[in-house]
Amino acid sequence: MRSSRFTPYLSFIGLGLIIMTLAINLIFHYGRGLDEGSLMLLSVANAVSLFFTLVWGLFGIIELYLLLISNKKLKSRLDTGRISKEEYMKLAKNHKFSFVVNISYLVMLLIQLGYVIMNWDEVNI
């Protein structure tokens, strides 16, 4: 994390994992014309990707914590006069984008967790 900018790399990776998991899940559900071996491999890939994506959510929570700390430091820098109001507004806009990405990732993660809980018998690891 740089002092002037914060990019939510872990959330971007998590969003990519969610998209990959969704693609595997859709192929598994709508790939009924495939043979049994392919469906078993897709089932295992679906379960592993669901598990890995949910575990990756810990990094999203850590990143949210780092964002909150960085935002607090930015506000204290403005209060002490170490940065100007214009620079603060530019950096606050960057932080707002990072918050939107991180919170949207965590919301998608909660939806995925709900899916896993509702379909626990279908997710066989």
C-alpha positions in Angstrom: 0.0 0.0 0.0 1.4 3.3 -1.0 0.8 6.3 1.2 -0.9 8.4 -1.5 -3.0 5.8 -3.3 -4.7 2.6 -2.3 -5.6 0.0 -5.0 -7.8 -2.9 -3.9 -5.8 -5.6 -5.6 -7.1 -8.4 -3.4 -10.7 -7.4 -4.1 -10.0 -7.4 -7.9 -8.5 -10.9 -7.6 -11.6 -12.0 -5.5 -14.0 -10.6 -8.1 -12.1 -12.6 -10.8 -12.4 -15.7 -8.6 -16.1 -15.1 -8.2 -16.6 -14.7 -12.0 -14.5 -17.9 -12.6 -16.6 -19.8 -10.0 -19.8 -18.6 -11.6 -18.7 -19.7 -15.0 -17.7 -23.2 -13.7 -21.1 -23.4 -11.9 -23.0 -22.5 -15.0 -21.1 -25.0 -17.1 -21.8 -27.6 -14.5 -25.5 -26.9 -14.3 -26.1 -26.5 -18.1 -23.6 -29.0 -19.4 -26.0 -32.0 -19.2 -24.9 -33.2 -22.6 -21.4 -34.0 -21.3 -20.3 -37.4 -20.3 -20.3 -38.5 -16.6 -16.5 -38.1 -16.2 -16.6 -34.5 -17.3 -19.6 -33.8 -15.0 -17.7 -35.3 -12.1 -14.7 -33.1 -12.8 -16.9 -30.1 -13.1 -18.6 -30.9 -9.9 -15.2 -31.1 -8.1 -14.0 -27.9 -9.8 -17.2 -26.2 -8.7 -16.9 -27.3 -5.1 -13.2 -26.4 -4.9 -13.6 -23.0 -6.5 -16.6 -22.2 -4.2 -14.4 -23.1 -1.2 -11.3 -21.2 -2.4 -13.4 -18.1 -3.2 -14.9 -18.1 0.3 -11.5 -18.5 1.9 -10.2 -15.6 -0.2 -12.9 -13.5 1.4 -10.6 -13.3 4.5 -8.3 -11.2 2.4 -11.2 -9.0 1.4 -11.9 -8.4 5.1 -8.3 -7.6 5.8 -8.2 -5.2 2.9 -11.3 -3.4 4.2 -9.5 -3.0 7.5 -6.5 -1.6 5.7 -8.8 0.8 3.8 -10.3 2.1 7.0 -6.9 2.7 8.6 -5.7 4.4 5.4 -8.8 6.6 5.4 -8.3 7.5 9.0 -4.7 8.5 8.4 -5.7 10.6 5.4 -8.2 12.5 7.5 -5.6 13.1 10.2 -3.2 14.4 7.6 -5.9 16.9 6.5 -6.6 17.9 10.1 -2.9 18.5 10.9 -2.5 20.5 7.7 0.1 18.2 6.1 -2.0 18.1 2.9 -4.2 20.6 1.1 -7.9 20.4 0.7 -7.6 19.8 -3.1 -5.1 16.9 -2.6 -7.4 15.5 0.1 -10.4 15.5 -2.2 -8.4 13.7 -4.9 -7.2 11.1 -2.5 -10.6 10.7 -0.9 -12.1 10.1 -4.4 -9.5 7.2 -4.8 -10.4 5.8 -1.4 -14.1 6.0 -2.3 -13.5 3.9 -5.4 -11.6 1.4 -3.4 -14.4 1.2 -0.8 -16.9 0.6 -3.6 -14.9 -2.2 -5.1 -14.2 -3.8 -1.7 -17.7 -3.6 -0.4 -19.2 -4.9 -3.7 -16.8 -7.8 -3.5 -17.8 -8.6 0.1 -21.5 -8.4 -0.8 -21.0 -10.8 -3.7 -19.1 -13.0 -1.3 -22.0 -13.0 1.1 -24.4 -13.9 -1.7 -22.1 -16.8 -2.7 -22.0 -17.9 1.0 -25.8 -17.9 1.0 -25.8 -20.0 -2.2 -23.4 -22.5 -0.6 -25.5 -22.8 2.5 -28.8 -23.2 0.6 -27.3 -25.8 -1.7 -25.0 -27.6 0.7 -26.1 -31.1 -0.4 -25.2 -30.2 -4.0 -21.7 -28.9 -3.1 -19.8 -32.2 -2.5 -16.1 -31.8 -1.8 
